[in-house]
């Protein structure tokens, strides 16, 4: 039995915490720094809904308020799904161009992970420094193995770690943190010829040379598929960082505002992603334009509107209908 409540929670999830930090504490720190409007949006994200009503048939579409902050679980999931679908179409079309080309023999998708030594404070310049080191590594080591067709995507991530914390690397090894501080590292998926084995000795040597001896270890692993490697790389770009303290999340918001934490390289550099559809919202059933109500409603009220319109059934078609019925279509400018 497919319940409307379950589909509603999957379509519009809500989290009370950012990892182990309550959202209310982060909102308080935002307000202390003078970001009162941002604090309200962060608390109301996916908890407050606006109702769009069809001017013709009167059908109602509840749409959630979104804060679009990088440390928001809910908005991170939404952005991940959007960019994953856009980049998937780019990768797919790229591979379809030379599917049977004999020059592609030996090319594989591989995942890379590399970082810098921990620092005691959050400094966005470390991101720029890490990006610059990766460009040196790419131009020196990767370009020889990518050729004209090779391509890839990288994403930047930061974590606040304490001694004894551990995480699993791309090659399956367990790494234990020995020093407290902010760990800045980079994840990438690369389409190229043979890079290195799982130990990554050659990659580590090239990474040490690119960083001038600052960092000596990098890891490489063959991706199970290009789609799996792409999703794993994008996951680190859009999930909230693990920063442990509310004030660190506010620092992250201030320092990374307007910064792009992922980019393509190789033959994908400069390729434009499929853009977001532009136009007004229109009714899914008759195409009439929608009018936004002045008053906002709660999450429970939005659920009641959806439940009143849908009769759940034990079928996949009903599940898809429940998902789609709360989302209006986008009318192109020509149809307005």
ZALOKE-403896 format. One record per atom (N, C-alpha, C): residue in three letters; x, y, z. Coordinates in pm, whole numbers, padded with zeros to 5 digits, always signed. Atoms other than C-alpha are relative to their C-alpha. Layout:
REM ZALOKE-403896
ALAXYZ/...
***
This chain:
REM ZALOKE-403896
UNK+00085-00120+00000/UNK+00000+00000+00000/UNK+00088+00124+00000/UNK-00076-00124+00009/UNK+00148+00332-00109/UNK-00078+00112+00067/UNK+00067-00106-00074/UNK+00061+00607+00137/UNK+00045+00136-00051/UNK-00030-00134+00046/UNK+00041+00971+00034/UNK+00103+00066+00091/UNK-00093-00062-00095/UNK+00228+01072+00352/UNK+00144-00040-00029/UNK-00135+00046+00028/UNK+00528+00858+00259/UNK+00057+00068-00125/UNK-00045-00065+00122/UNK+00548+01002-00092/UNK+00025+00149+00025/UNK-00017-00141-00033/UNK+00508+01354+00047/UNK+00133+00023+00071/UNK-00125-00013-00072/UNK+00801+01302+00284/UNK+00121-00021-00091/UNK-00110+00022+00092/UNK+01018+01168+00002/UNK+00015+00115-00098/UNK-00005-00110+00095/UNK+00926+01452-00232/UNK+00049+00129+00066/UNK-00039-00120-00073/UNK+00967+01727+00028/UNK+00052-00040+00138/UNK-00053+00043-00130/UNK+01194+01591+00305/UNK+00030+00120+00089/UNK-00037-00105-00095/UNK+01268+01792+00617/UNK+00087-00062+00108/UNK-00094+00048-00102/UNK+01554+01754+00865/UNK+00011+00106+00108/UNK-00013-00092-00113/UNK+01575+01907+01212/UNK+00144+00034+00031/UNK-00141-00020-00030/UNK+01954+01877+01224/UNK+00081+00004-00129/UNK-00102+00010+00102/UNK+02252+01936+01000/UNK+00107-00088+00059/UNK-00079+00102-00068/UNK+02434+01617+01093/UNK-00033+00004+00149/UNK+00028+00004-00143/UNK+02466+01650+01473/UNK-00026+00139+00059/UNK+00022-00137-00046/UNK+02401+02028+01494/UNK-00146+00038-00027/UNK+00139-00042+00022/UNK+02038+02144+01548/UNK-00009+00123-00089/UNK+00019-00115+00090/UNK+01908+02385+01285/UNK-00024+00128+00077/UNK+00029-00120-00077/UNK+01788+02623+01555/UNK+00128+00070+00047/UNK-00126-00061-00044/UNK+02143+02676+01683/UNK+00070+00071-00115/UNK-00060-00066+00117/UNK+02269+02755+01332/UNK-00077+00128-00033/UNK+00081-00119+00026/UNK+01977+02995+01283/UNK+00031+00111+00100/UNK-00036-00101-00100/UNK+02066+03171+01610/UNK+00132+00067-00034/UNK-00129-00058+00038/UNK+02425+03219+01493/UNK-00013+00089-00122/UNK+00024-00086+00116/UNK+02303+03354+01161/UNK-00060+00134+00042/UNK+00063-00124-00047/UNK+02087+03606+01345/UNK+00100+00087+00075/UNK-00102-00077-00072/UNK+02380+03709+01568/UNK+00093+00075-00096/UNK-00088-00063+00100/UNK+02587+03787+01256/UNK-00073+00102-00086/UNK+00076-00098+00078/UNK+02309+04006+01117/UNK-00078-00058-00116/UNK+00073+00064+00110/UNK+02155+03751+00877/UNK-00138-00043+00052/UNK+00132+00032-00057/UNK+01803+03773+01021/UNK-00090-00064-00105/UNK+00086+00054+00106/UNK+01626+03711+00690/UNK+00044-00141-00036/UNK-00051+00132+00034/UNK+01851+03414+00610/UNK-00032-00102+00109/UNK+00033+00091-00110/UNK+01789+03264+00955/UNK-00146-00045-00007/UNK+00142+00036+00013/UNK+01412+03276+00903/UNK-00023-00097-00116/UNK+00015+00089+00115/UNK+01439+03115+00560/UNK+00054-00139+00032/UNK-00060+00128-00032/UNK+01663+02842+00698/UNK-00091-00084+00089/UNK+00090+00072-00089/UNK+01416+02750+00973/UNK-00127-00042-00073/UNK+00126+00028+00070/UNK+01113+02766+00742/UNK+00018-00090-00123/UNK-00027+00077+00123/UNK+01281+02569+00460/UNK-00072-00134+00004/UNK+00078+00122+00014/UNK+01047+02287+00350/UNK-00096-00024+00116/UNK+00102+00005-00104/UNK+00827+02359+00653/UNK-00115+00097-00028/UNK+00100-00097+00040/UNK+00639+02656+00504/UNK-00024-00017-00151/UNK+00037+00021+00140/UNK+00451+02618+00174/UNK-00080+00120-00050/UNK+00084-00096+00070/UNK+00304+02863-00075/UNK-00092-00077-00095/UNK+00099+00069+00082/UNK-00006+02766-00268/UNK-00019+00077-00130/UNK+00028-00054+00133/UNK-00036+02825-00642/UNK-00132-00062-00048/UNK+00133+00045+00040/UNK-00393+02804-00776/UNK-00021+00025-00149/UNK+00029-00014+00142/UNK-00496+02743-01135/UNK-00115+00099-00019/UNK+00102-00102+00024/UNK-00694+03038-01269/UNK-00122-00054-00071/UNK+00112+00057+00075/UNK-00918+02807-01473/UNK-00075-00107+00080/UNK+00067+00112-00066/UNK-00989+02482-01286/UNK+00006+00008+00152/UNK-00008-00015-00144/UNK-00896+02596-00935/UNK+00087-00104+00070/UNK-00087+00101-00063/UNK-00648+02310-00878/UNK+00114+00068+00073/UNK-00100-00062-00085/UNK-00400+02390-00601/UNK+00130-00080+00000/UNK-00133+00060-00001/UNK-00026+02323-00604/UNK+00079+00058+00118/UNK-00087-00047-00109/UNK+00160+02354-00269/UNK+00147-00009-00042/UNK-00141-00005+00034/UNK+00522+02459-00329/UNK+00080+00043+00123/UNK-00072-00032-00123/UNK+00779+02461-00043/UNK+00090+00121-00014/UNK-00100-00106-00007/UNK+00989+02757+00060/UNK+00138-00065+00009/UNK-00135+00056+00002/UNK+01358+02688-00011/UNK+00101+00109+00037/UNK-00102-00096-00042/UNK+01659+02853+00149/UNK+00121-00002-00094/UNK-00112+00016+00094/UNK+01917+02720-00105/UNK+00136+00023+00064/UNK-00130-00009-00066/UNK+02196+02719+00154/UNK+00077-00131-00021/UNK-00082+00118+00024/UNK+02486+02481+00101/UNK+00000-00096+00118/UNK+00001+00088-00117/UNK+02458+02346+00455/UNK-00140-00048+00036/UNK+00136+00045-00022/UNK+02087+02264+00421/UNK-00018-00139-00062/UNK+00020+00137+00051/UNK+02007+01892+00389/UNK-00104-00004-00110/UNK+00111+00008+00094/UNK+01680+01949+00206/UNK+00035+00059-00136/UNK-00035-00066+00126/UNK+01806+02194-00055/UNK+00117-00069-00067/UNK-00110+00076+00059/UNK+02122+01989-00102/UNK-00049-00117-00081/UNK+00057+00112+00075/UNK+01914+01690-00209/UNK-00062+00048-00130/UNK+00066-00052+00119/UNK+01717+01903-00453/UNK+00105+00039-00105/UNK-00103-00042+00095/UNK+02029+02058-00611/UNK+00078-00119-00056/UNK-00070+00120+00049/UNK+02200+01719-00631/UNK-00079-00067-00112/UNK+00082+00066+00102/UNK+01908+01570-00827/UNK-00002+00081-00130/UNK+00005-00085+00119/UNK+01899+01869-01064/UNK+00130-00011-00080/UNK-00128+00000+00072/UNK+02269+01877-01146/UNK+00042-00140-00042/UNK-00032+00136+00041/UNK+02304+01499-01153/UNK-00069-00035-00132/UNK+00071+00029+00125/UNK+02038+01477-01425/UNK+00060+00078-00116/UNK-00058-00080+00108/UNK+02196+01762-01624/UNK+00135-00055-00043/UNK-00132+00051+00034/UNK+02549+01626-01605/UNK-00006-00140-00059/UNK+00016+00134+00056/UNK+02428+01273-01678/UNK-00027+00007-00150/UNK+00030-00014+00143/UNK+02287+01387-02011/UNK+00123+00045-00078/UNK-00122-00045+00067/UNK+02617+01562-02093/UNK+00098-00116-00016/UNK-00091+00115+00006/UNK+02826+01254-02006/UNK-00050-00104-00101/UNK+00056+00102+00088/UNK+02590+01025-02195/UNK+00018+00037-00146/UNK-00018-00043+00139/UNK+02599+01231-02513/UNK+00147-00001-00039/UNK-00143+00001+00028/UNK+02977+01259-02484/UNK+00048-00141-00033/UNK-00041+00137+00025/UNK+03022+00883-02467/UNK-00063-00057-00126/UNK+00068+00051+00119/UNK+02771+00821-02746/UNK+00067+00047-00128/UNK-00064-00053+00119/UNK+02976+01033-02988/UNK+00101-00099-00058/UNK-00107+00090+00046/UNK+03265+00786-03003/UNK-00011-00135+00070/UNK+00025+00126-00071/UNK+03111+00471-02868/UNK+00086-00113-00054/UNK-00074+00109+00063/UNK+03284+00240-03117/UNK+00136+00043-00054/UNK-00129-00050+00046/UNK+03600+00445-03170/UNK+00112-00087+00056/UNK-00109+00084-00052/UNK+03909+00217-03146/UNK+00099+00077+00086/UNK-00092-00078-00082/UNK+04106+00505-02991/UNK-00039+00002+00147/UNK+00046-00002-00139/UNK+03897+00466-02675/UNK+00033-00128+00075/UNK-00035+00123-00069/UNK+04032+00123-02596/UNK+00096+00031+00115/UNK-00083-00026-00117/UNK+04181+00126-02249/UNK-00048+00116+00084/UNK+00053-00111-00079/UNK+03983+00431-02136/UNK-00097-00054+00104/UNK+00088+00040-00109/UNK+03810+00382-01801/UNK-00030+00122+00086/UNK+00033-00104-00098/UNK+03633+00598-01546/UNK+00062-00037+00133/UNK-00064+00023-00128/UNK+03831+00632-01225/UNK-00029+00116+00094/UNK+00027-00100-00104/UNK+03767+00815-00900/UNK+00131+00033+00070/UNK-00119-00050-00068/UNK+04038+01026-00738/UNK-00040+00071+00129/UNK+00021-00073-00125/UNK+04063+01162-00386/UNK+00136+00051+00046/UNK-00126-00061-00042/UNK+04334+01405-00275/UNK-00030+00121+00087/UNK+00026-00109-00094/UNK+04369+01667-00006/UNK+00128+00068+00044/UNK-00110-00076-00057/UNK+04590+01900+00194/UNK+00005-00025+00150/UNK-00007+00017-00145/UNK+04713+01887+00555/UNK-00105+00085+00071/UNK+00102-00077-00073/UNK+04457+02005+00816/UNK+00049+00139+00040/UNK-00030-00136-00047/UNK+04442+02373+00910/UNK-00085+00029+00123/UNK+00065-00028-00128/UNK+04333+02528+01240/UNK-00123+00089-00013/UNK+00113-00090+00016/UNK+04080+02775+01098/UNK-00057-00016-00141/UNK+00064+00011+00132/UNK+03832+02787+00812/UNK+00041+00120-00083/UNK-00048-00105+00089/UNK+03987+02984+00529/UNK-00034-00041-00142/UNK+00045+00035+00135/UNK+03828+02988+00188/UNK+00115+00002-00099/UNK-00115-00002+00089/UNK+04168+03059+00032/UNK+00059-00140-00019/UNK-00049+00137+00015/UNK+04253+02694+00097/UNK-00071-00069-00117/UNK+00072+00053+00116/UNK+03982+02604-00156/UNK+00068+00043-00130/UNK-00066-00050+00120/UNK+04150+02826-00415/UNK+00138-00062-00017/UNK-00131+00064+00005/UNK+04489+02681-00325/UNK-00011-00144-00048/UNK+00022+00139+00041/UNK+04356+02326-00362/UNK-00037-00009-00147/UNK+00038-00002+00142/UNK+04200+02412-00696/UNK+00122+00025-00089/UNK-00121-00028+00077/UNK+04531+02557-00819/UNK+00094-00119-00007/UNK-00085+00119-00001/UNK+04725+02248-00713/UNK-00056-00108-00093/UNK+00061+00102+00087/UNK+04476+02023-00894/UNK+00019+00037-00146/UNK-00025-00040+00138/UNK+04515+02229-01212/UNK+00142-00036-00043/UNK-00137+00041+00031/UNK+04891+02170-01196/UNK+00008-00152-00018/UNK+00001+00146+00009/UNK+04832+01800-01134/UNK-00067-00046-00130/UNK+00073+00038+00121/UNK+04584+01783-01422/UNK+00083+00028-00125/UNK-00077-00035+00120/UNK+04808+01962-01672/UNK+00126-00084-00013/UNK-00122+00077+00007/UNK+05111+01756-01578/UNK-00023-00150-00014/UNK+00014+00146-00007/UNK+04996+01404-01494/UNK-00122-00052-00078/UNK+00122+00053+00060/UNK+04637+01366-01615/UNK-00006+00020-00151/UNK+00014-00029+00143/UNK+04663+01531-01957/UNK+00074-00101-00086/UNK-00073+00100+00076/UNK+04920+01273-02069/UNK-00084-00126-00020/UNK+00079+00123+00004/UNK+04665+00998-02001/UNK-00143+00023-00050/UNK+00134-00028+00050/UNK+04345+01175-02104/UNK-00004+00019-00151/UNK+00000-00028+00142/UNK+04447+01281-02453/UNK-00102+00107-00035/UNK+00098-00099+00045/UNK+04200+01483-02658/UNK-00142-00034+00042/UNK+00137+00042-00030/UNK+03895+01279-02560/UNK-00027-00005+00150/UNK+00019+00016-00144/UNK+03952+01238-02184/UNK-00067+00121+00063/UNK+00074-00107-00066/UNK+03740+01442-01949/UNK-00022-00038+00146/UNK+00025+00029-00140/UNK+03633+01465-01588/UNK-00075+00111+00070/UNK+00072-00093-00087/UNK+03460+01645-01304/UNK+00061-00009+00138/UNK-00051+00001-00136/UNK+03594+01749-00965/UNK-00089+00085+00090/UNK+00076-00074-00100/UNK+03428+01873-00647/UNK+00082+00019+00125/UNK-00075-00035-00120/UNK+03564+02037-00332/UNK-00085-00025+00125/UNK+00069+00032-00124/UNK+03475+01938+00025/UNK+00086+00042+00117/UNK-00070-00032-00124/UNK+03566+02046+00379/UNK-00067-00073+00115/UNK+00049+00066-00120/UNK+03530+01860+00708/UNK+00078+00052+00120/UNK-00070-00029-00125/UNK+03608+01951+01066/UNK+00012-00132+00075/UNK-00026+00132-00056/UNK+03768+01642+01215/UNK+00072+00011+00133/UNK-00067+00011-00129/UNK+03888+01539+01557/UNK+00080-00128+00004/UNK-00079+00123-00010/UNK+04150+01282+01657/UNK-00088-00120+00035/UNK+00081+00120-00019/UNK+03999+00934+01637/UNK-00112-00014-00101/UNK+00100+00011+00107/UNK+03748+01019+01362/UNK+00059-00081-00116/UNK-00046+00079+00113/UNK+03767+00791+01060/UNK-00101+00008-00112/UNK+00089+00011+00115/UNK+03624+00761+00713/UNK+00064-00093-00101/UNK-00045+00097+00099/UNK+03651+00522+00421/UNK+00035+00072-00130/UNK-00044-00064+00123/UNK+03848+00632+00118/UNK-00063-00066-00122/UNK+00059+00051+00125/UNK+03754+00574-00244/UNK+00046-00141-00030/UNK-00049+00134+00029/UNK+03970+00261-00260/UNK-00036-00101+00108/UNK+00046+00092-00103/UNK+03805+00107+00047/UNK+00081+00001+00128/UNK-00083-00002-00119/UNK+04083+00177+00297/UNK-00060+00093+00107/UNK+00047-00079-00112/UNK+03998+00314+00642/UNK+00110+00096+00043/UNK-00097-00103-00039/UNK+04171+00641+00730/UNK-00043+00059+00134/UNK+00028-00050-00134/UNK+04192+00753+01095/UNK+00066+00137+00016/UNK-00049-00137-00019/UNK+04228+01124+01176/UNK+00090+00005+00124/UNK-00091-00014-00112/UNK+04524+01207+01397/UNK+00011+00143+00050/UNK-00015-00141-00036/UNK+04511+01589+01401/UNK-00133+00071-00014/UNK+00125-00076+00004/UNK+04220+01818+01481/UNK+00015+00120-00093/UNK-00003-00116+00089/UNK+04131+02082+01226/UNK-00093-00019-00118/UNK+00082+00002+00121/UNK+03963+02157+00895/UNK+00076-00073-00110/UNK-00060+00079+00106/UNK+04037+01902+00624/UNK-00064+00038-00134/UNK+00045-00037+00134/UNK+04006+02037+00271/UNK+00049-00107-00097/UNK-00040+00100+00097/UNK+04004+01772+00000/UNK-00087+00007-00124/UNK+00060-00007+00133/UNK+03903+01715-00360/UNK-00034-00141-00046/UNK+00045+00126+00060/UNK+03705+01434-00524/UNK-00020+00023-00149/UNK+00011-00016+00145/UNK+03714+01375-00898/UNK-00033-00133-00064/UNK+00020+00116+00087/UNK+03596+01134-01165/UNK+00067+00035-00133/UNK-00083-00027+00117/UNK+03828+01104-01467/UNK-00019-00113-00101/UNK+00000+00095+00110/UNK+03789+00932-01803/UNK+00136+00005-00067/UNK-00137-00002+00051/UNK+04142+00834-01904/UNK+00049-00142-00015/UNK-00067+00127+00002/UNK+04381+00552-01970/UNK+00049-00033+00141/UNK-00041+00049-00132/UNK+04544+00360-01684/UNK+00070+00109+00079/UNK-00062-00100-00087/UNK+04628+00592-01395/UNK+00096-00064+00099/UNK-00081+00060-00107/UNK+04753+00378-01109/UNK-00080-00113+00063/UNK+00073+00102-00073/UNK+04666+00082-00891/UNK-00067+00061+00122/UNK+00076-00052-00113/UNK+04458+00114-00576/UNK+00088+00067+00104/UNK-00090-00064-00094/UNK+04762+00204-00369/UNK+00033+00143-00040/UNK-00016-00137+00048/UNK+04809+00510-00586/UNK+00138+00057+00018/UNK-00135-00052-00020/UNK+05190+00538-00567/UNK+00035+00107-00103/UNK-00034-00097+00105/UNK+05229+00715-00901/UNK-00082+00127+00015/UNK+00085-00116-00019/UNK+04932+00943-00837/UNK+00047+00083+00120/UNK-00047-00072-00119/UNK+05063+01030-00490/UNK+00129+00076-00029/UNK-00125-00067+00035/UNK+05404+01113-00632/UNK-00027+00124-00085/UNK+00035-00115+00084/UNK+05250+01339-00897/UNK-00070+00108+00082/UNK+00070-00096-00085/UNK+05026+01504-00635/UNK+00099+00071+00093/UNK-00102-00062-00083/UNK+05326+01566-00407/UNK+00080+00103-00079/UNK-00073-00094+00084/UNK+05508+01732-00695/UNK-00084+00124-00029/UNK+00088-00114+00031/UNK+05205+01951-00779/UNK-00017+00093+00119/UNK+00020-00082-00121/UNK+05169+02070-00417/UNK+00131+00051+00059/UNK-00127-00045-00052/UNK+05538+02136-00369/UNK+00041-00070+00128/UNK-00036+00077-00119/UNK+05571+01864-00104/UNK-00095+00015+00117/UNK+00095-00019-00111/UNK+05274+01979+00110/UNK-00079-00126+00029/UNK+00082+00121-00015/UNK+05059+01671+00049/UNK+00066-00114-00075/UNK-00074+00111+00058/UNK+05198+01328-00024/UNK-00086-00121-00035/UNK+00082+00118+00021/UNK+04902+01092-00045/UNK-00123+00037-00083/UNK+00123-00010+00078/UNK+04631+01061-00309/UNK-00046-00143-00028/UNK+00057+00134+00017/UNK+04398+00769-00375/UNK-00077-00006-00130/UNK+00067+00021+00128/UNK+04256+00625-00693/UNK-00072-00134+00006/UNK+00079+00122+00004/UNK+03990+00363-00757/UNK-00082+00000-00128/UNK+00078+00008+00122/UNK+03812+00240-01069/UNK-00148+00004+00033/UNK+00143-00014-00024/UNK+03448+00347-01076/UNK-00074-00118-00061/UNK+00079+00111+00051/UNK+03189+00075-01119/UNK-00068+00036-00132/UNK+00058-00051+00124/UNK+03028+00288-01391/UNK+00016+00151+00001/UNK-00015-00145+00004/UNK+03044+00646-01510/UNK-00110+00068+00081/UNK+00110-00061-00076/UNK+02706+00714-01351/UNK+00026-00008+00150/UNK-00032+00014-00141/UNK+02815+00578-01014/UNK+00110+00097+00041/UNK-00108-00093-00033/UNK+03138+00779-01023/UNK-00045+00145-00002/UNK+00052-00136+00007/UNK+02954+01095-01126/UNK-00081+00035+00124/UNK+00085-00026-00115/UNK+02699+01065-00847/UNK+00083+00008+00129/UNK-00084-00003-00119/UNK+02968+00990-00587/UNK+00076+00132+00009/UNK-00073-00127+00000/UNK+03164+01299-00691/UNK-00092+00116+00032/UNK+00094-00109-00026/UNK+02860+01527-00695/UNK-00053-00002+00143/UNK+00050+00011-00137/UNK+02752+01396-00356/UNK+00080+00088+00096/UNK-00085-00079-00089/UNK+03048+01566-00192/UNK-00015+00150-00024/UNK+00018-00142+00031/UNK+02965+01895-00365/UNK-00126+00058+00064/UNK+00130-00053-00039/UNK+02604+01924-00252/UNK-00046-00043+00138/UNK+00040+00036-00135/UNK+02583+01749+00082/UNK+00056+00104+00098/UNK-00052-00097-00097/UNK+02625+01972+00392/UNK+00135-00043+00055/UNK-00128+00037-00058/UNK+02979+01984+00527/UNK-00013-00039+00146/UNK+00000+00040-00141/UNK+03056+01820+00861/UNK+00090+00097+00076/UNK-00078-00105-00066/UNK+03165+02122+01067/UNK-00016+00004+00151/UNK+00009+00026-00144/UNK+03049+02021+01417/UNK-00057+00115+00084/UNK+00041-00113-00084/UNK+02980+02375+01550/UNK-00083+00099-00082/UNK+00087-00094+00075/UNK+02709+02631+01455/UNK+00077+00116-00061/UNK-00072-00116+00053/UNK+02956+02919+01415/UNK+00083-00036-00123/UNK-00077+00041+00118/UNK+03159+02716+01164/UNK-00089-00006-00123/UNK+00093+00001+00113/UNK+02850+02673+00945/UNK-00025+00141-00051/UNK+00019-00139+00042/UNK+02799+03050+00943/UNK+00125+00050-00072/UNK-00124-00036+00070/UNK+03166+03098+00851/UNK+00001-00059-00141/UNK+00006+00066+00130/UNK+03118+02849+00569/UNK-00096+00074-00093/UNK+00097-00074+00082/UNK+02812+03042+00448/UNK+00059+00132-00049/UNK-00056-00130+00038/UNK+02996+03375+00449/UNK+00114-00015-00100/UNK-00121+00010+00082/UNK+03316+03251+00287/UNK-00028-00058-00139/UNK+00023+00069+00128/UNK+03168+03035+00010/UNK-00118+00057-00077/UNK+00115-00058+00071/UNK+02880+03261-00094/UNK+00042+00040-00142/UNK-00031-00030+00140/UNK+02883+03278-00473/UNK+00115-00081-00059/UNK-00112+00080+00050/UNK+03170+03028-00504/UNK-00051-00131-00058/UNK+00036+00127+00063/UNK+03145+02728-00734/UNK+00093-00107+00052/UNK-00080+00104-00063/UNK+03263+02411-00562/UNK+00019-00122-00088/UNK-00025+00110+00092/UNK+03271+02187-00869/UNK+00027+00059-00138/UNK-00027-00047+00135/UNK+03390+02215-01227/UNK+00038-00119-00088/UNK-00039+00102+00097/UNK+03450+02010-01542/UNK+00136+00035-00060/UNK-00129-00024+00065/UNK+03781+01971-01724/UNK+00016-00097-00115/UNK-00022+00083+00117/UNK+03927+01808-02031/UNK-00092+00040-00114/UNK+00086-00029+00115/UNK+03700+01778-02334/UNK-00138+00049+00041/UNK+00129-00053-00047/UNK+03400+01874-02117/UNK+00010+00145+00046/UNK-00017-00136-00046/UNK+03547+02211-02023/UNK-00070+00097-00095/UNK+00073-00098+00080/UNK+03323+02492-02142/UNK-00131-00049-00056/UNK+00127+00053+00048/UNK+03033+02260-02226/UNK-00113+00053+00088/UNK+00112-00056-00077/UNK+02710+02428-02122/UNK-00096-00111+00041/UNK+00097+00097-00049/UNK+02475+02227-01906/UNK-00139+00036-00049/UNK+00140-00031+00032/UNK+02110+02194-02004/UNK-00059+00090+00107/UNK+00046-00099-00096/UNK+01955+02497-01840/UNK-00136-00030+00056/UNK+00131+00012-00061/UNK+01656+02530-01619/UNK-00105+00061-00092/UNK+00108-00052+00083/UNK+01329+02577-01803/UNK-00049+00134+00053/UNK+00043-00133-00039/UNK+01230+02941-01799/UNK-00144+00023-00045/UNK+00140-00026+00030/UNK+00873+03058-01791/UNK-00084-00003+00125/UNK+00089+00002-00114/UNK+00574+03080-01564/UNK-00053-00140+00024/UNK+00062+00127-00031/UNK+00418+02789-01383/UNK-00138-00007-00063/UNK+00131+00020+00059/UNK+00115+02643-01556/UNK-00064-00125+00055/UNK+00074+00115-00050/UNK-00154+02394-01458/UNK+00035-00124-00079/UNK-00038+00124+00065/UNK-00062+02035-01533/UNK-00113-00053-00089/UNK+00113+00060+00069/UNK-00413+01960-01665/UNK-00048+00082-00118/UNK+00051-00080+00111/UNK-00523+02253-01880/UNK+00098+00108-00046/UNK-00100-00095+00045/UNK-00206+02466-01910/UNK-00026+00144+00037/UNK+00030-00138-00039/UNK-00363+02775-01754/UNK+00105+00051+00097/UNK-00100-00055-00092/UNK-00127+03012-01567/UNK-00047-00011+00146/UNK+00030+00012-00143/UNK-00109+02980-01188/UNK+00015+00133+00070/UNK-00006-00121-00081/UNK-00169+03256-00936/UNK+00042-00037+00142/UNK-00052+00028-00133/UNK+00023+03264-00608/UNK-00088+00066+00106/UNK+00077-00055-00110/UNK-00183+03306-00291/UNK+00089+00084+00090/UNK-00077-00090-00086/UNK-00077+03580-00050/UNK+00045-00067+00129/UNK-00029+00061-00130/UNK-00084+03361+00262/UNK+00076-00131-00018/UNK-00073+00127-00001/UNK+00157+03077+00336/UNK-00072-00098+00092/UNK+00064+00104-00081/UNK+00049+02747+00490/UNK+00108-00089+00061/UNK-00093+00089-00067/UNK+00210+02487+00713/UNK+00017-00129-00081/UNK-00027+00128+00065/UNK+00347+02150+00611/UNK-00120-00093+00008/UNK+00117+00086-00016/UNK+00042+01968+00750/UNK-00115+00043-00091/UNK+00106-00049+00089/UNK-00197+02191+00555/UNK+00029-00038-00145/UNK-00036+00039+00137/UNK-00004+02122+00234/UNK-00028-00147-00024/UNK+00027+00143+00013/UNK-00031+01751+00296/UNK-00149-00026-00013/UNK+00145+00019+00008/UNK-00406+01779+00349/UNK-00054+00036-00138/UNK+00043-00038+00135/UNK-00444+01957+00013/UNK+00028-00113-00098/UNK-00037+00107+00091/UNK-00259+01677-00163/UNK-00086-00124+00025/UNK+00079+00118-00033/UNK-00447+01401+00020/UNK-00143+00013-00050/UNK+00138-00019+00045/UNK-00781+01554-00076/UNK-00014-00020-00150/UNK+00005+00012+00146/UNK-00689+01529-00446/UNK+00039-00138-00051/UNK-00058+00125+00047/UNK-00533+01181-00457/UNK-00062-00117+00074/UNK+00044+00125-00060/UNK-00671+00833-00396/UNK+00113-00100-00016/UNK-00115+00089+00014/UNK-00370+00610-00320/UNK-00042-00140-00040/UNK+00022+00137+00045/UNK-00352+00271-00491/UNK+00132-00076+00010/UNK-00119+00084-00009/UNK-00111-00018-00473/UNK+00056-00024-00139/UNK-00057+00015+00132/UNK+00055+00045-00808/UNK+00109+00106-00020/UNK-00106-00094+00030/UNK+00362+00217-00948/UNK-00054+00123-00071/UNK+00060-00113+00069/UNK+00144+00437-01168/UNK-00057+00100+00100/UNK+00054-00089-00102/UNK-00029+00574-00859/UNK+00112+00075+00070/UNK-00113-00065-00064/UNK+00308+00647-00699/UNK+00052+00116-00086/UNK-00047-00107+00089/UNK+00419+00844-01005/UNK-00101+00113-00007/UNK+00102-00104+00008/UNK+00088+01027-01018/UNK+00001+00087+00125/UNK-00006-00077-00125/UNK+00117+01128-00652/UNK+00119+00094-00004/UNK-00118-00086+00007/UNK+00467+01259-00715/UNK-00022+00118-00094/UNK+00013-00104+00100/UNK+00375+01453-01025/UNK-00113+00096+00024/UNK+00120-00082-00014/UNK+00044+01591-00909/UNK+00025+00127+00080/UNK-00028-00119-00080/UNK+00205+01839-00669/UNK+00093+00094-00073/UNK-00095-00083+00073/UNK+00440+01979-00934/UNK-00064+00051-00127/UNK+00056-00053+00124/UNK+00307+02214-01203/UNK+00102-00010-00113/UNK-00089-00004+00116/UNK+00452+02228-01553/UNK+00052+00142-00017/UNK-00056-00132+00028/UNK+00667+02518-01675/UNK-00040+00039-00140/UNK+00043-00049+00130/UNK+00514+02718-01957/UNK+00111+00082-00064/UNK-00099-00076+00075/UNK+00754+02846-02219/UNK-00054+00138-00030/UNK+00040-00137+00030/UNK+00750+03213-02310/UNK-00093+00010-00118/UNK+00085-00007+00118/UNK+00587+03136-02644/UNK-00145-00031+00032/UNK+00137+00043-00031/UNK+00284+02986-02472/UNK-00070+00090+00100/UNK+00061-00085-00103/UNK+00220+03266-02223/UNK-00100+00095-00062/
***
